[in-house]
Amino acid sequence: MNNIKLMIRNLLGGLFALGLMLTGTYSRAKKRVEADPKITSLFFHTINKDMFRKCIVWLKKNGYVFISSEQLVSIIKNKIQIPPKAVWITFDDGWKENVDQVIPIIAEFNLPVTFFISTDPVENSGVFWWSYVSKYGKHLPRGYNNLKAIQTVDEVRRKELIQKLEDRFNTRFNREAMNVQDVINISKIPQVTVGCHTVHHVIMPNCTDTELDYEVTASKQALENWIGKKVTFFSYPDGGYNSHVKDVIKKHGFELAATTDNRFIVQDEDLFAVPRFWVRGDGFFYEAKCQLLGIWVPFMWRIQKWLDIDSNIEGLMTELRTVLSNLF
């Protein structure tokens, strides 16, 4: 059933992307990138080797210049100019399959890439907590049995809910996260920078000050102990942040923190609210190209807003909203 849903999702995504190309939205976006002195900021979770190579080849053919996290900080601080069509590439969470699927492409094209790692799945279970919810959330109490609901609760309650699922289903998962040796190995690659993504991939605005300090301090210390280098770059899990969370990140000595805000980076960007475009790794390349240009999410937002207009066929609208939410 999941495979069928993915096929339908990818087919719809490909059709929507093709529509963006046929209507000229895609070509206009390409021209804006060429005209504006901005940085294209991309983040992935997982992506297969062939699709990642296609993305990199497309970027290179279109004249993009790949920059590192260190270069990005220097650009934002006005120490160096923005190269024409600069692009910054990052990966969130620390998925094990990226070792085989992504690292060879990094070496092949000499790409500067930053991996933001959540340390608990690496060091312990090997499974990301939302995988339990996606597969077994129906076993949780009513009102807490889906990912969106759990993302709104405080950290104590989130841990309680996830612990129930882990206790019952922990033997049913293969390892999803890198292990410690994987993190050590990728950190030795000259093109790779390792960044912090908290211990448990928490929703940071839902945490107390004590919880925030632990999540940031413990993850930073673990990574630095493993790789023997300073870790000065951070990514907010699920893009969740506010002014207080930003202050905590600053306090702990980070140089930059990345969000999931869907826009380009400008010269005088806030170093602790750096935006990024998400590139999905399992759709058609038509869709990926729209995501590389930053036009995919705004297009989905407009469609969902349109669906909210008509309440007379609410059942159909609800189904369509569910389908569209899966296109992100």
C-alpha positions as CSV (number, residue, x, y, z in Angstrom):
1,M,0.0,0.0,0.0
2,N,2.8,2.4,0.9
3,N,4.5,1.7,-2.5
4,I,1.2,2.5,-4.3
5,K,0.8,5.7,-2.4
6,L,4.4,6.7,-3.2
7,M,3.8,6.0,-6.9
8,I,0.6,8.1,-6.9
9,R,2.4,10.9,-5.0
10,N,5.3,10.9,-7.4
11,L,3.1,10.8,-10.5
12,L,1.1,13.8,-9.2
13,G,4.3,15.6,-8.3
14,G,5.7,15.0,-11.8
15,L,2.5,16.3,-13.4
16,F,2.5,19.4,-11.3
17,A,6.1,20.1,-12.0
18,L,5.5,19.6,-15.8
19,G,2.7,22.2,-15.5
20,L,5.2,24.7,-13.9
21,M,7.5,24.2,-16.9
22,L,4.8,24.5,-19.5
23,T,3.3,27.7,-18.0
24,G,6.7,29.4,-18.0
25,T,7.0,29.5,-14.2
26,Y,10.1,27.4,-14.4
27,S,11.9,29.5,-17.0
28,R,11.0,32.8,-15.3
29,A,12.5,31.4,-12.1
30,K,15.7,30.5,-13.9
31,K,16.1,34.0,-15.2
32,R,15.5,35.5,-11.7
33,V,18.3,33.4,-10.3
34,E,20.7,34.6,-13.0
35,A,19.7,38.3,-12.4
36,D,19.7,38.4,-8.6
37,P,22.8,38.3,-6.4
38,K,21.4,35.7,-4.1
39,I,22.4,32.3,-2.8
40,T,20.4,29.1,-3.5
41,S,20.3,27.2,-0.3
42,L,19.3,23.5,-0.6
43,F,18.7,20.7,1.9
44,F,18.0,17.1,1.5
45,H,17.2,14.2,3.8
46,T,17.8,11.2,1.7
47,I,18.3,10.8,-2.1
48,N,19.4,8.0,-4.3
49,K,22.7,8.3,-6.1
50,D,21.3,8.7,-9.6
51,M,18.9,11.4,-8.6
52,F,21.6,13.3,-6.7
53,R,24.0,13.1,-9.6
54,K,21.2,14.5,-11.9
55,C,20.7,17.4,-9.5
56,I,24.4,18.2,-9.4
57,V,24.9,17.9,-13.1
58,W,21.9,20.2,-13.7
59,L,23.4,22.7,-11.3
60,K,26.8,22.6,-12.9
61,K,25.4,22.8,-16.4
62,N,23.4,25.9,-15.4
63,G,26.5,27.6,-14.0
64,Y,26.1,27.3,-10.3
65,V,29.1,27.7,-8.0
66,F,29.2,25.4,-4.9
67,I,30.1,27.1,-1.6
68,S,30.9,25.7,1.8
69,S,29.4,26.6,5.1
70,E,32.6,28.6,6.0
71,Q,32.3,30.5,2.7
72,L,28.6,31.2,3.4
73,V,29.4,32.8,6.8
74,S,32.1,35.0,5.1
75,I,29.6,36.1,2.5
76,I,26.9,37.0,5.0
77,K,29.5,38.9,7.1
78,N,30.4,40.8,3.9
79,K,34.0,39.5,4.0
80,I,33.7,38.1,0.4
81,Q,31.3,38.8,-2.4
82,I,28.5,36.4,-3.4
83,P,29.7,34.4,-6.4
84,P,27.3,34.4,-9.4
85,K,24.7,31.7,-8.9
86,A,26.1,30.4,-5.6
87,V,24.6,27.3,-4.1
88,W,24.9,25.8,-0.6
89,I,24.1,22.1,-0.1
90,T,23.2,20.5,3.2
91,F,21.7,17.2,4.5
92,D,19.7,16.9,7.7
93,D,19.3,14.1,10.3
94,G,22.2,11.7,9.5
95,W,20.6,9.0,7.3
96,K,22.8,6.0,6.8
97,E,21.9,5.5,3.2
98,N,23.6,8.8,2.4
99,V,26.9,7.2,3.1
100,D,26.6,5.0,0.0
101,Q,24.3,7.2,-2.1
102,V,25.7,10.7,-1.5
103,I,29.3,10.5,-0.4
104,P,30.5,9.0,-3.8
105,I,28.9,11.9,-5.7
106,I,30.5,14.4,-3.3
107,A,33.9,12.9,-4.1
108,E,33.2,12.6,-7.8
109,F,32.3,16.3,-8.2
110,N,34.4,17.7,-5.3
111,L,31.3,19.2,-3.6
112,P,31.4,21.1,-0.3
113,V,28.5,19.6,1.7
114,T,27.4,20.0,5.3
115,F,25.7,17.1,7.2
116,F,23.6,18.1,10.2
117,I,23.5,15.1,12.6
118,S,21.1,14.2,15.4
119,T,23.3,12.3,17.8
120,D,20.9,9.9,19.7
121,P,19.8,7.9,16.7
122,V,23.5,7.6,15.7
123,E,24.7,6.5,19.1
124,N,21.8,4.4,20.2
125,S,18.6,3.1,18.5
126,G,19.5,3.8,14.9
127,V,15.9,4.8,14.2
128,F,14.4,8.3,13.9
129,W,11.4,8.8,16.2
130,W,9.0,9.9,13.5
131,S,9.4,6.6,11.8
132,Y,7.7,5.0,14.8
133,V,4.8,7.5,14.4
134,S,4.5,7.1,10.7
135,K,4.3,3.3,10.9
136,Y,2.7,2.7,14.3
137,G,1.1,6.0,15.4
138,K,-2.4,4.4,15.3
139,H,-1.4,2.7,18.5
140,L,-1.1,6.0,20.4
141,P,-4.0,7.7,22.3
142,R,-6.6,9.5,20.2
143,G,-5.3,13.0,19.4
144,Y,-1.7,12.0,19.4
145,N,-1.7,9.4,16.7
146,N,-0.1,11.4,13.9
147,L,3.1,13.3,13.3
148,K,1.5,16.7,13.2
149,A,-0.1,16.3,16.5
150,I,3.1,15.1,18.2
151,Q,5.0,18.0,16.8
152,T,2.8,20.4,18.9
153,V,3.2,18.8,22.3
154,D,5.9,19.6,24.9
155,E,9.1,17.6,25.0
156,V,8.2,15.5,28.0
157,R,5.0,14.4,26.4
158,R,6.7,13.7,23.1
159,K,9.2,11.5,24.8
160,E,6.5,9.6,26.6
161,L,4.6,8.9,23.4
162,I,7.6,7.8,21.5
163,Q,8.9,5.6,24.3
164,K,5.6,3.7,24.2
165,L,6.2,2.9,20.5
166,E,9.9,2.1,20.9
167,D,9.2,-0.3,23.8
168,R,6.6,-2.2,21.6
169,F,8.1,-2.0,18.1
170,N,11.8,-1.4,18.4
171,T,12.7,-4.8,16.9
172,R,10.8,-4.1,13.7
173,F,13.1,-1.5,12.2
174,N,16.4,-1.8,10.3
175,R,19.0,0.9,11.1
176,E,18.1,4.2,9.5
177,A,20.8,6.5,11.0
178,M,24.5,6.5,10.5
179,N,26.5,4.9,13.3
180,V,29.3,6.7,15.1
181,Q,32.0,5.2,12.8
182,D,30.0,6.5,9.8
183,V,30.1,10.0,11.2
184,I,33.8,9.8,11.9
185,N,34.5,8.5,8.4
186,I,32.5,11.2,6.6
187,S,34.1,13.9,8.7
188,K,37.5,12.9,7.4
189,I,36.4,13.7,3.8
190,P,37.8,17.2,3.0
191,Q,34.6,18.4,1.3
192,V,32.4,17.4,4.3
193,T,31.4,19.6,7.2
194,V,29.6,18.1,10.2
195,G,27.0,20.2,11.9
196,C,24.6,19.8,14.9
197,H,20.9,18.9,14.7
198,T,20.2,18.3,18.5
199,V,20.4,15.0,20.4
200,H,16.8,13.7,19.8
201,H,15.7,15.8,16.8
202,V,13.4,17.7,19.1
203,I,10.9,20.5,18.2
204,M,12.9,23.2,19.8
205,P,10.2,25.8,20.6
206,N,8.4,23.1,22.6
207,C,11.4,22.6,24.9
208,T,12.1,24.2,28.3
209,D,15.4,26.1,28.8
210,T,16.9,23.1,30.5
211,E,15.9,20.8,27.7
212,L,17.2,23.2,25.1
213,D,20.6,23.5,26.8
214,Y,20.9,19.7,27.0
215,E,19.9,19.1,23.4
216,V,22.4,21.6,22.1
217,T,25.3,21.1,24.5
218,A,25.2,17.2,24.5
219,S,24.9,16.9,20.7
220,K,27.7,19.4,20.1
221,Q,30.0,17.7,22.6
222,A,29.2,14.2,21.2
223,L,30.0,15.3,17.7
224,E,33.2,17.1,18.6
225,N,34.3,14.1,20.6
226,W,33.7,11.7,17.7
227,I,35.2,13.8,14.9
228,G,37.9,15.7,16.8
229,K,36.9,19.0,15.4
230,K,34.9,22.0,16.5
231,V,31.2,22.0,15.4
232,T,30.0,25.5,14.7
233,F,27.1,25.0,12.4
234,F,23.5,24.2,13.4
235,S,20.2,23.2,11.8
236,Y,16.9,23.5,13.6
237,P,15.0,20.2,13.5
238,D,11.9,20.5,11.3
239,G,12.9,24.2,11.0
240,G,11.4,24.9,14.4
241,Y,12.8,28.1,16.0
242,N,11.9,31.4,17.5
243,S,13.9,34.3,18.9
244,H,14.6,32.5,22.2
245,V,15.8,29.4,20.5
246,K,18.1,31.6,18.3
247,D,19.5,33.1,21.5
248,V,20.3,29.7,22.9
249,I,22.2,28.7,19.7
250,K,24.2,31.9,19.8
251,K,25.0,31.4,23.5
252,H,26.5,28.0,22.7
253,G,29.0,29.4,20.2
254,F,27.6,28.5,16.8
255,E,28.4,30.6,13.8
256,L,25.3,29.8,11.8
257,A,21.9,28.1,12.1
258,A,19.8,26.9,9.2
259,T,16.0,26.9,9.0
260,T,13.6,25.4,6.5
261,D,12.3,28.8,5.4
262,N,11.6,28.6,1.7
263,R,13.6,31.5,0.2
264,F,17.0,32.6,-1.1
265,I,19.9,33.7,1.1
266,V,20.8,37.4,0.7
267,Q,24.0,39.2,1.5
268,D,23.0,40.6,4.9
269,E,21.1,37.5,6.0
270,D,20.5,36.7,9.6
271,L,23.2,34.1,10.4
272,F,20.8,32.3,12.8
273,A,17.9,32.1,10.5
274,V,19.4,31.0,7.2
275,P,16.7,29.8,4.8
276,R,16.9,26.7,2.6
277,F,14.8,25.0,-0.1
278,W,13.9,21.4,0.5
279,V,14.7,19.0,-2.3
280,R,12.8,15.7,-2.1
281,G,14.9,12.7,-3.0
282,D,12.3,10.2,-4.3
283,G,10.2,11.9,-7.0
284,F,10.6,12.6,-10.7
285,F,13.5,14.9,-11.8
286,Y,11.0,17.4,-13.2
287,E,9.9,18.0,-9.6
288,A,13.4,18.1,-8.3
289,K,14.3,20.9,-10.8
290,C,11.4,23.0,-9.5
291,Q,12.6,22.4,-6.0
292,L,16.2,23.4,-6.9
293,L,14.8,26.8,-8.1
294,G,12.6,27.3,-5.0
295,I,9.3,27.4,-6.8
296,W,7.8,24.1,-5.6
297,V,6.7,25.0,-2.1
298,P,5.0,28.4,-3.0
299,F,3.1,26.6,-5.8
300,M,1.8,24.0,-3.3
301,W,0.9,26.7,-0.9
302,R,-1.2,28.4,-3.5
303,I,-3.0,25.2,-4.4
304,Q,-3.8,24.5,-0.8
305,K,-5.1,28.0,-0.3
306,W,-7.3,27.6,-3.3
307,L,-8.7,24.3,-1.9
308,D,-9.7,26.1,1.3
309,I,-12.1,28.4,-0.6
310,D,-14.9,26.0,-1.4
311,S,-16.5,24.3,1.6
312,N,-19.4,22.7,-0.3
313,I,-17.4,19.7,-1.3
314,E,-15.4,19.5,2.0
315,G,-14.8,15.7,1.7
316,L,-13.1,16.0,-1.6
317,M,-11.2,19.0,-0.5
318,T,-9.9,17.1,2.5
319,E,-8.7,14.2,0.4
320,L,-6.9,16.6,-2.0
321,R,-5.3,18.5,0.9
322,T,-4.0,15.2,2.2
323,V,-2.5,14.3,-1.2
324,L,-1.0,17.7,-1.5
325,S,0.5,17.7,1.9
326,N,2.4,14.5,0.8
327,L,3.9,16.4,-2.1
328,F,6.2,18.4,0.2
